[in-house]
Amino acid sequence: MTSENQGPLTAPDDSGSLTKSVDAQQAKAMCEPLYADRVLPTGESVIAHADGVVEILTGVRPDSDLLAAAYLFYVPNCVTNSDEWIEKAFGEKTNTLVQELGRLDRLSQRARSEDKEANAQYQAEAFRKLLLAMCNDLRVVLLKLASRLQTLRYFAQKMREGEDAPLAQPFGRETNAIYAPLANRLGIWQMKWELEDLSFRFTHPKDYHEIAQKLAASREERLDLMATAVNHIQTLVAEHGIDASVSGRPKHIYSIWKKMERKHLTFEQLFDVRAIRVIVGSLEECYEVLSIIHEHYTILSKEYDDYIAKPKPNGYQSLHTVITDDKGRPFEIQIRTQQMHDFAELGVAAHWRYKEAGNSNGVSSADEQRVAWLRQLLAWSDDVKPQEGNVEDDRIYCLTPQGRVVELPRGGTPVDFAYMVHTQLGHRMKGAKVNGVMVPLNTPLQTGQTVEIIAGKTGQPSRDWLMPDLGFTASPRTRNKVRQWFNAQLTAEMIAVGRERLDKELARLGKTSIKLEELAKRLGFDKVDELYIAWAREEISVTALATAVQPPKVEEEARDEEFVRDARHKQGKGEVLVVGVGDLLTQLARCCHPVPPDEIVGYVTRGRGVSIHRADCPNVRNMANTEQERLIAVSWGEQDEKSVYPVDIVIVASERPGLLKDISEILLREKQNLVGMQSQRRRTDVLYRCTIEIPNQESLRRALQALRELKGVLIARRA
């Protein structure tokens, strides 16, 4: 209930207090003088609101404490020390209901979820959980639902009288998001239908009136029609000696619209505007009742579903059929046993589990226990007591100062809260207030508390937060976030140290203009930051760095004649065609080692013929920008079976004895000659850069595959 504090009055003299068996009418008489001329922020009279709530609750559960609390809801705004006075005059149970309702009112004002929020659906579900978790006596939820329904009725009455109700739409949105689904979970169907219809009327007035007109008859007339059909079916099954419970209702306007939207149907295509449920004692009677109904009514065969023989994936079982009366009006009939009905309403097949938000991933066992408990309470189970509703939950629900509900594991602390709101808020937090009071950061939070995080513009987490015995965190997610921060800091420090040391070494070598991305790749790293870290950890030798910074040998430099002659012999004649012409002086580039059938390009050198590069060679890309005219088209010619080609490969492996021997044996088996090798340590691993001679790419593929299967080999690839 929403309240407006207009200043407390002095409490009546305790000597004239009533006995603790006060009924609702006595409570009303007690409150009327206090509520004189007082109105709620909605504009409704306080006493009129209380009268409406009592009327609604009387139809759900006419509990004397509950009805008395409905009249006393506004007393804390009128009387000082109201809790003491209410307990003396009306008893502890009634006072508890009033005080907890006041807490829920204050929470709902702070946690009101707006459609503009990106996570509005999550917040609505979180607030529903908060409402249940906050209540030691779950009858408080009934008070809250009845209060909201009365407020919507008040708005509807004002609109019928032609007056404006500016709060109707926001209240309708909130009701549809939070309170109607909660009534659905608790099985308070009549309240749920009315909450949904009134909310729909305020949020989608055009759609509401269109459907209402198509229904033609008033709600009372539709109820009368349903009662006639229910009585007829009840008589039919009784005549056949079957003891059955038959109930029915016309489908309410909101559910009609929702089904039209979900299934993209027109109003005329709906066959379950009116629904009747028949509950029998056995499986055989389900089919017997189905036969009786089909015998006496016209049926729509295409609308028949046997969910008993073929249950739905969630285990739901029932017979569904659609019949028409003598005027052609359709009725949906559901036939099931009591066991099937209980499973559908309270078990995993219950509507609220698979219709709310489309799944049940967020539903905990504690949620289910609370729902089952309150349904027993509503059914007047004498052995159910209010305190049994205080079901232990493994989650708690706290609020931000802005009203956002934050779900935490039980035992969660302000540190967990901060990281759940935002990771950066957790990193920068300096302190925390709970309900306005500063608390230590390892204070366990409780459901319903408002937590304010105090954070600086900069900051960092504490390593103490990772110590389990200190109790700063209860969530593994929080501890992972803290570890990630410290790991990131360590990495950043290593990068800074490595950058500084590498810059000094490159300056000593006179290579400050070298491209670091290219240098990292030459040394076997994908990123420059990885190169910095490796250099900081001294995983790269000075010799390896000095070799890597040397530019690739320019192809036009003079070669050793014996090497050229040997290479020409190995390559065979006519191996590379230069613009379609063979027998020209060509040589394979050492920087990229092309192998058939690599895509290749030629570079005309000064006095040494044509150098053959792979098309993706970095040197070729540079030449394309500076010496485009010296690049010419080349292609592979007919290959000599005796030809071999030098290729660079990279092997990264965990260091172990015998590794080089195993690598050499594989190359020997594949008849590949190892002509050069460089190695360097990388932490516990070792990197080998080998130059081998291969006859073709298939031979290379087999060798690399065999190398990858060696024990400890992490990477084996062509450079």
N, C-alpha and C positions, 0 to 999 in steps of 0.2 A: 504494500500500500504506500502511496505517496503521501507525505505529510508536509505541513507548513507550520513552523513554530511561530506562534503569535504571542509568546511570553507565558511562562509558567504562572499558575495560580497557587494559592496555599492549599494544601491537602485538607480534606475534611477531617474532623476530629476522629481519632482512632476509636474513641469510646463508642461511637455510633456505627462502627464498621459492621458489615454484614457477615453472616456465617459463610463458611467455605463451600456451602452447597448452593450458592447463588445460581439461578438459571439465567437464560439469555434476556428475558424480559426485565428481570431485576437489574441486570448489568446495564441494560438500556436506560432504565429509569435513573440509575446512578450517574450515567455519563451525559445525559441530555443537558443538564444545567452547565456542564463544563464545555459542551460543544456549541453553545448558543452562538449563532451568527458566524461560526467559523467555517471556512471553505478550504478545499484543497487547491493546489496550484492548477489543477485542471479546471477549476471553477465549480466543482460539485460540492454540495453541502456535505460536511463531515458526517452528520447523523444519517443523511440519506444514503451516503456511500456505505455506512455500516449496515443499514437496513438491507440494502441490496446484497451485500456479502453474506449476511445471515440467511437470506432467502436461498441463495445459491448453495451454501453449505448444507442447509437442511435437506436438500435433495440428494446430496452426496453422502454425508455422514453427520447426522444430528447429534454430535457429541457435545455435552454440556460445557466442558472446558473450551472446546473449539469455538462454539457460538459465543460464549462470554468473551473470549479473546478478540473475536471479530468486532465487538462493540468497544472494547477497551484499547484498540490499536492506537488511538490518538491521544490517550491519557498522558504518555511521556512528554507530549508537547504542551500540556496544560498544567501539569502538577509537578512540583519539586519532589525529589525522592520518590518518584512514582513506583519504582520497583518494590520498595518496602510497603507502600500503601496497597498496591495491587495484591501482593502476597498475603498481607494480613486480611484483606477484605475478600479475596477470591481464591486464595490457595496458591501453593507453589507451582502446580502444573500450569495453571492459567497464566501466572506471571512469567513463567519460562517461555510460553508461546508468544506473549506480547513482546518480551525483550528480544527473542530471536528474530521475530518478524521485523522489529526495528533495525536489527543488524542487516537483514537481507535488503530492507529498503535502502539503507545507506550504501550497501554494496552495489545494488542495481543502478543507483544514480551515478556511481563512479564508473561502473563497468559497462555502461550502455553502449552497445556496438552499433556503429553507423555503417550504411551500405558503402560509403566511400572508402572504407578500410579495405586494403588488399586481402587481409586475412579475416574478413568479417565472418565467414563460415566457421573457421577454426575458433574464433573468439566466442561465437554463439554456443558451440559445443563445450568449450572450456567453461563458460559461465554456467551452463546447465549442470556440469559436474560440480562446479563450485557451490551451487545452490544445494545440491544433495549432500555434499561433503560438510557443509556448514551446519547442517541441521542435526542436532542430537535427537530432537523429536520431529520426525518427518511430516507431522501434521502441519508444521509451519509452511511447507510447500503448498499444501491445500489452501491455507489462508492467502498466500501470495497469488496463487492461480485465481481464486475466487475474487480477490481484489482487482486483478487485472481485467477479468471478465466484466465486472461491474463498471469499471472505468470505460470499457469499450461500449457497453450498453448505454452509458450516459452520453457518450459522443454520438451514438446512433440516434438517440432520442432528440438531442439538440438539432441534428441535421434534418430529422423528420419535421421538426417545428420550424425549419427554415433558417436556423441560426448557424453561424460559423463555428467550426471546431478545428482551429489551426493545429492542435496537437494530435488530431486523430491519425494523420498519416504517419508521423514518426512512431507513435505508440503502436500502430498497426504493423509497421515493419519489425519493430522489436518483438512484438508478440508472436509474429509468424516465425521469427528466427529462434526464439528462446522458449516462450511459455507454451505455445501449442504443441511443439514436439515433446516437451516435458509432460504435459497432460496425456499425450499419446503413450509415452512410456509407462505411465502409471495406470493406464487402462481406464481413465475417466473420460469415456468416449463422448458423452453429451457435452461436457465442458470443452473438450478438444474441438468438436465440430463447430460449436458456437464461436470459440476463439478464432478458428480459421476463417469462418464465414465473415465475421465482423472485420477481421484484419484485411481480408481480401476486398471487402466493400470499400475500405478506406484507401487501400494502396492501388487497386485496379477498379475504380468505380464504373468505368465503361463496360469492361468485361463482366463485372458482377451483374449489372442491370440487364445486359443482353441474355445471359444464361437464365436469370430470374424470370424474364419474360417468356423464354422458350419453355420453361417448366410449366407455365400457364397457371397451374393451381397454386394456391397459397400453401405455406408449409403445413398449416393445420389440415387442409384438405388432403395433402399428400400423406400426412401421418394417418388420417382416417382410411385412405385407400390401402395403405400398408397394413393397418390393423385388420381390415377385412380379409386381405389375402392370407395373413398369418393365421387367423382364426379358421379359415377354410382348410388350409393345409394341416393344421393341428387336428381338426375333426377327421380328415381323411386318414391320417396315420393312426389315430386312436381307434377308428372303426376296424382297422386291420390288426388291432391288438399290439401296437407298437407304442412303447412309452418314449416319447420324444419331447425335447425342449425346442420350441420354434420361436424365433425372434426375428424382427426385421426393422428396417429403417429406410427412408428415402435417402439416396446419396446426397450429401450436402453440396452446396454450390462450389466451394473451393476445390473439393476432390474431383468434381466433374471437370472443372477448368484445367486442373493439373493433369488429368488423364488425357484430355484433348491436346494439351501442349506436348506431353511426353510421347504420345503415340500418333500425333499429327492427324487427329480425327475431327470430324464435324460433330455437332451435337446429335444429329440424326443417326450417326454411326455407333453411338453408345448403347449398349444393351444392359448395363448394370446401374442405371440411374436409381433403380429400386432393388434392394438386396434383401434376401431372406436366408437365415441360417437355421439349419436343422441339426440338432445334436442327439445322437442315439446311443444305445448301449453296446452295440457290437458291430463288427465289420460287415457281417451278413445283412444286418438291418440297414446299413448305408445303401446297399444296392437294392434292397426291397423298397425303401422309401423312394429311391430314384425311379423305380418301376411304377410305383403308385402315382407319383407326380406326372410322369410322362403319359400315363394312361388317362389322366383327367385334364391335362392341359395341352395346348399346342406348343410344340417345342421347336427351337432353332437348332438343328442338328450340328451345324458348323461351329456352334458356340459351346459344345460339350467337351469337357476336359476331365480325364480320370487321373488325378494326382495321387490316388491310392495305389493303383497298379504301377504308375511311373511317378514317384515323388519328385518334387523339385530338388535342385542341387543342395539346398539348405535343409532338406529333410521334410519339408512341408507336405502334408497329406490332406486331401479333401476331394470330394466330387463337386464339380462345377457344371451347371447347366443353365440355359436361359429358356424361359417359358413366356407365353403371352396370355393375357386374360381375354375375356370375351370382347373387349374393345381394342385389342391389339397392342396393349401397353406391355412392354417387356419387363420381366423380373429376373434377376439373377438369383439362383438357388445354390447354396453351399451346404453340402451334407458331409458330416464327419462324426467320429466317435468323441467321447469326452476326453480320452487320452490324446487324440489328435488335436483337439481344441486347446487343451492345456499346453501342449508342445508349441502350437502356433502362437499362443498369447504370451507364454512365459519362457519358452525355450529358445533355442538358437534360431528358430524360424519366425520369431515374433516380428510383427511389421516394423516396429521401431528400429530393429537391428539392420534390416536390409533396405528400408525406404529412406531413413535419415542419412543424408550425405553419401548415399550409394554404397556404403560398406559398414562393417562393424569393427574395423581395425582399432578404433580408439576406445572400444568398450572393455572395461575391466571387470573382473569377477566381483569386485566390490560394488560397482555400478549395478550389476545384475542382482546382487543380494539386496541392495537398497530397494530396487524396483519391486522385487518379489515380496519383501517385507511390507512395503506400503500397500501393495495390492491385497495382502492378507488383512491388513488393518482396515482397508476400505470395505472388505467383505465381512466385517464384524466378527473376526475370529477372536473368541474370548480369551484364548491363551496367548495372544500377541500383546506385548506391552511396549509402550513407546520407547523405552531405553534400549530395546533390542534393535532399534533402527540404527544405532550408532555402530555401523559396520566398519571395521578397521580397513583402511585403504593404504595401498603402497605408494600413493601419490598425494601431494598437497597442492593447493591452488592459492597463489598470492596475487596481489595486484600492484601495478605501477601507479604512481601518483596520477597518471592520466586515465587510469581505469582499465588498462589492458590486463587480462587474466594470464598469468604465467604458471604453467604446470611444471612441477619439480618432483623428484623422488622424495619419499619420506625421509626426513633428516636433512633436507636441503638447506643450505646456508645462504647468506647474502652474496657470497662469492658465486655459488651456483646460479643464483637469481640473475646477477649481472651478466654472466656469460650466456645465459639463456636469452636475455633481452638482445644483446649484441656482443660479439667477440671483443670489439675494440673498447666497449664500455667496461668489460671485465679486465682488460689489460690496464686501463687507466684508473680503476677505482681506488679511492683513498679511504673510504669509510661508508657506513650505511646507517640509515634511520629506519626503524620499524615502528609503524604507527606514530611517527613524529619523534621517536626517542632514539638517540644514538646507541648502537649496540656493537659488541665485538663482532668481527667478521666470521667467527666460527659459531655464532649463535644459531641453533636449529630453528627454522621458521615453522609457522603453523598456518593451516588453511584460513583464509580470510584476512590475513594481515596485509597492510599496505607497506611496500618496501621502496624506499628512496635511496638510490645509489649516488654517493658523492664521488665525483671523478675530477681529475685535473686535466688540463689541456694535453699534458704529456704524463707518462708514467710507465710502470712496468709491473708485472705480477711478481709475487714473492715465491721463492723456492719452498718456503714453509707450507704453501698451499698444496704441495705434492706429498707432504708427510701425513700418512693415514692417521697416526696417533694424535695429531694436533687437531683433527676434525674440521678443517677449513672447507673441505669439499666432500659431498656425498655422491656426486655424479661422475661417472667415468668420462662423460663427454667434457666436463669442465677440466679434469686432469689432462686429457688429451690436448685441449686448447692451450693450457699452460705449458706443457712439454713442447708443443709446436712453436710457441713463442721463443723459448730458450734455445731450441735447435736453430731457429731462424737467426737469432742473435749470434750464436756461435758461427754459423755459416757466414754471416755478414762480416764478422771480425776476421775470419780466415781469408775472405775475399779481399778485404782491405789490406791485410798484411801481405798477401801474395801479390797484389797489384803493386804495392810499394817496392817490394823486393825485385819483382820482375822488371819494373821500369828501370831500376838501378842497374840490373844486369844487362838489359838491352842497351842502356846508355854506354856501359863499359865496352860492349861489343860494337858500338857505333851503328845500331840497327833500330833507332827510335822511331823510324818512319814505317816500319813493317806493319802490315795489316794483322791485327791480333786474331781475327776470326780465321784467317788462313793459317796462321801459326798454330792455333789450337787444333785445327784439323790435321796438320802435318804430324802433330804429336799424339794424335788419337783421341782428341776430346771433341765433343759436339758443341760445347759452349765455352766462351772465354772465361766465364766464372769458374768452370771446372778446371781450366788451366791454372787460374790464380790459386785455387785451393790446393791443387797438386804441387805447385811451386812452393806454397807456404809450408807444406808438409814435407818438402824436400824429396818428393817422389820422382822428380825429374833431375837428371844429372846436368851439370854445366856443359859437359861435352855434347849430350843429346840436344840441348838447347842451341849450342853453337852450330851444330850440324843443321838443325831445322831452320835456322834463320838464314842460311845461305840460299840464294835464289837458285831455281832449277837451271841446270847447265843449258846455255843457249845453243841451239842446234847448229848454228852456223860456225861454231868453234871447230877448229881442226881436230879430227879424230886420229887416233892411232891407226896407221894404215893397215897393220896386221889385224886389228879388231874389225875394221870396215870390211877387209877381205874375208875374214872369217864369217862375219854377219851375212855378207852377200852369199857365201857358200851355203850357209844354213837356210837362208830364206828361199833359195831356189829361184829359177828364172821365171819371169812373167807373173810374179806373185802379186804385185801392185801395179795397176794400170793408171797412168797419169793422163787425164782427159782422154781416155780411150787408147793410149799408146803404151806399149810395154817396153822392156829393155832399157828404161831410163834409170839413171842413178837415183836410188831411193834408199832411205834408211828409216827404221822405226824409232820414234822418239822415246828417249829414256824417261821423260817426265810422266808419261801416261801409259806406255807399253801397250799399244793397240794389238788386238788379236782378232782374227776372223771369227765371227762375222761382225765385229764392232763397226759402227758407223764411223767413217774416217774422213779426214780432210788433209790436203797437202800444203806445205809451206815451203816456198822457194828460198833456199839458203844462198849465201854468197860463195859460190865455188864448190859446194859440197852436195849439189843435187837437191832433191826434194825430201824434206823431212815429213814423215807420216805421223799424224796425231789422231787421237780419238776426238770425235766431234765435240764431246763435252769436256775436253781438257781445259783447265783454267788458263793456260798459256795461249790457247787458240782464241779464247774469249777476249783476252787482252789484245792479241794481234788484230782481231776483227775491228777494234776501235782505233788502232794506230797504223796498221799496215795491211789494210784490207786488200790492196792490189796484189799482195804477194801470196794470198791464199788461193788455191786452185782445187778443182774437183778431182778426186781420185777414187778408185774402187779396188776391191780385192779381185785379183785375177785367179787363174787356175792354180791350185795349191799343190805343192810337192809333198808327198807323204813323209819325206824326211825333214821337212821344215819344222823348226821349233821357234817359240816366241817367248821373250822375257816378260814376266808378269809379277807385280808386287802384290803380296797378300798380307793381311794383318791378323794376328792371332793373340787373343787375350785369354789368359788361363791362370788358375790358382797355382802358385809355384809348388812343385813337388819333385822328388828325385825321379829321374828317368823320363821326364817330359820331353826333352830334346831328342832323346833316343826314339821315343814313340813317333814324334813328328817326322824324323828322318826316315823311319821305316815306311811310313805311309807314302812319302814322296818317292821313295825308292820303288815301292810296289807299283806306283802309277807311272814309273819311268820318267820322273821329273827331276831335273838337275837343279840343286840348290846352289845358286851362284853368289848369294849375298844375304847377310842377316844383321839386323840391329835389334837390341833389346833394352828395355828399361823397366824399373820397378814402379808399380802403382799400388801403394799400400801393401796388401798381402798378395797382390796379383803381379803378373809380369806380362809385358807387351812385347811381342816379336813382330818386326816388320821384315819380311823375307822377300827376296827376289828369286823366282824359280823360272825354269824354261819348260814350256808345255807345248804339245803338238797341236792341241785344239781346245775349245772351250768345254767340251764334254769331259775331257780329262781333268780340267780344272774343277768342274762341278763335282766329280766323283771324289777328288782329293779333299775339297772343302767339306763335303758331307762326312767323309771319314774322319777328318780332323775334329769336327763338331761332336762326334761320338766318343772322342777320347775323354777319359776321366779328368775332370778339372777344367776342361776347355769351355770358356764362356762365349767367346766370339771367334769365328773363323770366316773371313770374308775377303773379297778382292779389294785392294786399296783404291 
